[in-house]
Amino acid sequence: MLDALQADGYVAREPHPTDRRATLVSLTEVGRTAAAGLRSGRDEMAAQLDNPPT
């Protein structure tokens, strides 16, 4: 899954500076933009569920 996210430019991996066993994963700018869009859509859907048409 991380391979696909990295290939699409959503995350970046880098080695941990002191622990060679670990890899640090962080969102790229593309990933942050996508996450913000998902949060916005989730909030809109929650608002619609909280206020259904009568």
Secondary structure, 3 states (H helix, E strand, C coil): CHHHHHHCCCEEEEECCCCCCCEEEEECHHHHHHHHHHHHHHHHHHHHHHCCCC
